[in-house]
Each structure stands twice: as structure tokens, then as C-alpha cells.
Amino acid sequence: MACWPSRCDNRTQTISDWTKVTQKKPSLSANAASSAPRSSDPSKIAVSSAKASGKTSSVKIGFKTSEFIVYPAHGVGQIMAIEEQEVAGFKLELYVISFVKDKMTLKVPTPKVASVGMRKLAEADVVKKALETLTGRARVKRTMWSRRAQEYEAKINSGDLVAIAEVVRDLYRSDIQPEQSYSERQLYEAATDRMAREIAAVQKLGDSDSLKLIESQLQKGPRRATKADEPAAVEDGDVEEAA
């Protein structure tokens, strides 16, 4: 069973776009993201130290307090409040989202919800499709690992549960296979963590039960090949691992 050390310290962030969020988290792949320029737009200024005006609401544009949501860069979080703060003379309405396991709180401006990809928990049919994806044959693109790692990370941070399941499936290693490298293991655990948390929230399972469900699905897949059984590398395109 995989375990994941906490990757975030206690802190509160106010974000306004995807770039600012990804800068706050260390990259899972070998290449770190380049820094983005700061913006003078008041809606993009961090306001964790700003004083709240005291005006709050419980429902806004489809999300409500206490609701669990998925934030692509961090996974499942819970909306603790919808509050209004004054920033540089402008009133800004914010979702206050808690990520308990990561010991982190985000303050997301409500107008930026769509641009950062924040969404409701997956529907039951999407969860079913993601679990079925785990039982499929792993597909490995025969390219340099650094390029594949970037693609895996992009899938993890897409917030798409089925795409995340593909990463879990492709990086899973059975007992008959060589152990994963450190970077492979890091990505595998990140993808499994994201998937397990959302399934647990949707199906109201405990974390351990969610992980067991994922592991049982992975074990239903085709027998994984050892390195000696793998086909020769292909320069372009996706090829399936040998059964």
C-alpha cells in the first residue's frame, strides 16, 4: 500500500490563475516550471493578509460551503467559506478551500474558478470508467523518460479522473517486475493519491478502503511483463506492454 508524505506546510494562499498555483508546488518531474511574471491586476494580488469585510455567503455559482470539490493542482478539497475581502480598494469574493491532508488553505477568487479548472466531484459513471481503466493493459510511449514524466504530470494536474487513472495503470508495477525508479514512484504515488482521495469522497469510503479498491482493480489487469519480455523500443507512437 502506498503512502504519501505531506507535500505542503501550513499556509494560506490566494490564487488567481493556474501559473501562480503551479509555482507554489514543487514539480513532480525533473524539470521545474519557469517563473511567471507578476500581475498588477487587483484580482491577482495575494490577499492572505487582507482583512475580510465580514460579508460571507454560503452558495455561489454552483458551489456551496462544506462541499467537496476537485482543484486540479491539489486534488480534493473542501469549501470552508465564501467570503468577501477588500484588495487595493476593490472587493473580491473568494472561496476558502481547505486541503486537510496537505495542511493547506487556498483562497480562490470566484471569477477564476473556470480558468483554474475547479470542479465538482466526479459522477458515479466517471468513477466507474476510471476504475475500469485500471484493469486495462498498460500503454507506454517509447520516448525519453523526461518527456513521458512531463506528460504524466500534465495528466495528474489536469484534474481528469480518467487521465489520472491512466497514469496509475501505466506506472503500476507488479511483484514480478523490477522496482520503479524514484521519479516513477513519485509520480505513481501522486496519481494514486489524487485518485484515491476523489473515490473516497464520491463513494464515502475511508482512505484505506479507497486504496484497496484501486489495488484490487490493478491486480485484475493483464500480467505485467518483466524487462526481458518487453518489446523493442519504438521511436514514435504508443505501444502496449507485453502480456
QUITAWO-V630868 format. One record per residue. RES is the residue in three letters. SS is DSSP state (h for helix, s for strand, l for the rest). PSI is psi in whole degrees, -180 to 180 (* if undefined). OMEGA is omega in radians with two decimals (* if undefined). Layout:
res-><RES/RES>
ss-><SS/SS>
psi-><PSI/PSI>
omega-><OMEGA/OMEGA>
This chain:
res-><MET/ALA/CYS/TRP/PRO/SER/ARG/CYS/ASP/ASN/ARG/THR/GLN/THR/ILE/SER/ASP/TRP/THR/LYS/VAL/THR/GLN/LYS/LYS/PRO/SER/LEU/SER/ALA/ASN/ALA/ALA/SER/SER/ALA/PRO/ARG/SER/SER/ASP/PRO/SER/LYS/ILE/ALA/VAL/SER/SER/ALA/LYS/ALA/SER/GLY/LYS/THR/SER/SER/VAL/LYS/ILE/GLY/PHE/LYS/THR/SER/GLU/PHE/ILE/VAL/TYR/PRO/ALA/HIS/GLY/VAL/GLY/GLN/ILE/MET/ALA/ILE/GLU/GLU/GLN/GLU/VAL/ALA/GLY/PHE/LYS/LEU/GLU/LEU/TYR/VAL/ILE/SER/PHE/VAL/LYS/ASP/LYS/MET/THR/LEU/LYS/VAL/PRO/THR/PRO/LYS/VAL/ALA/SER/VAL/GLY/MET/ARG/LYS/LEU/ALA/GLU/ALA/ASP/VAL/VAL/LYS/LYS/ALA/LEU/GLU/THR/LEU/THR/GLY/ARG/ALA/ARG/VAL/LYS/ARG/THR/MET/TRP/SER/ARG/ARG/ALA/GLN/GLU/TYR/GLU/ALA/LYS/ILE/ASN/SER/GLY/ASP/LEU/VAL/ALA/ILE/ALA/GLU/VAL/VAL/ARG/ASP/LEU/TYR/ARG/SER/ASP/ILE/GLN/PRO/GLU/GLN/SER/TYR/SER/GLU/ARG/GLN/LEU/TYR/GLU/ALA/ALA/THR/ASP/ARG/MET/ALA/ARG/GLU/ILE/ALA/ALA/VAL/GLN/LYS/LEU/GLY/ASP/SER/ASP/SER/LEU/LYS/LEU/ILE/GLU/SER/GLN/LEU/GLN/LYS/GLY/PRO/ARG/ARG/ALA/THR/LYS/ALA/ASP/GLU/PRO/ALA/ALA/VAL/GLU/ASP/GLY/ASP/VAL/GLU/GLU/ALA/ALA>
ss-><l/l/l/l/l/l/l/l/l/l/s/s/s/s/s/l/l/h/h/h/h/h/h/h/l/l/l/l/l/l/l/l/l/l/l/l/l/l/l/l/l/h/h/h/l/l/l/l/l/l/l/s/s/s/s/s/s/l/s/s/l/l/s/s/l/l/l/s/s/s/s/l/l/l/s/s/s/s/s/s/s/s/s/s/s/s/s/l/l/s/s/s/s/s/s/s/s/s/s/l/l/l/l/s/s/s/s/s/s/h/h/h/h/h/h/h/l/l/s/s/l/l/l/h/h/h/h/h/h/h/h/h/h/h/l/l/l/l/s/s/s/l/l/l/h/h/h/h/h/h/h/h/h/h/h/h/l/l/l/l/h/h/h/h/h/h/h/h/h/h/h/l/l/l/l/l/l/l/l/l/l/h/h/h/h/h/h/h/h/h/h/h/h/h/h/h/h/h/h/h/h/h/h/l/l/l/h/h/h/h/h/h/h/h/h/h/h/h/h/l/l/l/l/l/l/l/h/h/h/l/l/l/l/l/l/l/l/s/s/s/l/l/l>
psi-><132/155/156/115/149/132/-1/138/169/123/164/131/146/123/160/-14/169/-40/-44/-35/-48/-26/-25/-25/141/142/142/-25/178/-31/123/148/146/156/145/148/151/156/148/-2/124/-29/-8/10/134/135/28/-25/-3/150/133/147/-12/-11/124/161/168/-15/138/129/53/-12/149/163/148/-5/142/136/172/122/115/-41/-17/-10/-146/130/173/132/116/-28/162/109/163/129/157/125/119/38/-2/143/132/125/135/143/130/111/128/132/92/-47/-33/-2/52/147/133/144/110/119/132/-33/-14/3/-48/-42/-28/-4/16/136/170/167/153/148/164/-38/-31/-40/-43/-43/-39/-42/-37/-32/-35/-26/-5/174/132/141/123/123/127/71/177/144/-39/-38/-42/-38/-41/-40/-40/-43/-39/-39/-44/-44/1/-24/0/115/-38/-41/-39/-40/-34/-38/-45/-47/-46/-29/-6/140/127/176/-25/-3/157/154/156/153/170/-46/-36/-45/-39/-45/-40/-46/-38/-44/-43/-40/-49/-45/-45/-40/-41/-42/-41/-41/-41/-47/3/51/162/161/-44/-38/-38/-42/-40/-37/-44/-45/-39/-36/-41/-37/-14/-12/171/152/132/144/154/170/-35/-25/-11/146/163/152/144/134/-45/157/170/141/151/148/150/146/*>
omega-><-3.10/3.04/-3.04/3.06/3.14/-3.08/-3.09/3.06/3.06/3.09/3.06/3.13/2.92/-3.05/3.10/3.11/-3.06/-3.09/-3.11/3.14/-3.10/3.08/-3.12/-3.09/3.05/-3.13/3.10/3.13/-3.03/-3.07/-3.13/3.13/3.13/-3.08/3.12/3.14/3.10/3.14/3.11/3.10/-3.11/-3.13/-3.13/-3.14/3.11/-3.07/-3.11/-3.14/-3.13/-3.14/3.11/-3.13/3.14/-3.14/3.12/3.05/-3.08/-3.13/3.11/3.11/2.99/3.12/-3.13/-3.14/-3.11/-3.14/3.04/-3.13/3.06/3.05/-2.97/-3.07/-3.05/3.13/-3.04/3.06/3.14/3.10/-3.10/-3.13/2.98/-3.00/3.14/3.12/3.12/-3.11/3.12/3.11/3.14/3.06/-3.08/3.13/-2.99/2.90/3.05/-3.02/-3.13/3.02/-2.96/-3.07/3.13/-3.12/-3.04/3.04/3.06/2.99/-3.02/3.07/-3.08/3.12/-3.07/-3.08/-3.10/-3.06/3.13/3.06/3.11/-3.08/3.04/3.08/-3.12/3.05/-3.08/-3.11/3.09/3.08/3.12/3.13/3.13/3.13/3.09/3.11/-3.12/-3.09/-3.11/3.12/-3.13/3.10/-3.07/3.09/-3.09/3.09/3.11/-3.10/-3.11/3.13/3.12/3.14/3.11/3.13/3.10/-3.13/3.11/3.10/3.14/-3.09/3.10/-3.08/3.14/-3.05/3.14/3.10/3.10/3.10/3.10/3.10/3.12/-3.14/-3.05/-3.10/3.12/3.10/3.09/-3.10/-3.08/-3.11/3.06/3.13/3.10/2.99/-3.12/-3.09/3.07/-3.13/3.14/3.13/3.13/-3.12/3.11/3.14/3.14/3.11/-3.14/-3.10/-3.09/-3.12/-3.12/3.11/3.12/-3.13/-3.12/-3.05/3.13/3.10/2.97/-3.11/-3.11/3.13/3.11/3.11/3.12/3.10/3.12/-3.12/3.14/3.10/3.12/-3.11/3.09/-3.09/3.10/3.12/-3.11/-3.12/2.94/-3.12/-3.11/-3.10/-3.03/3.10/3.13/-3.10/3.10/-3.04/-3.12/3.04/3.14/3.02/-3.13/3.05/3.13/3.13/*>
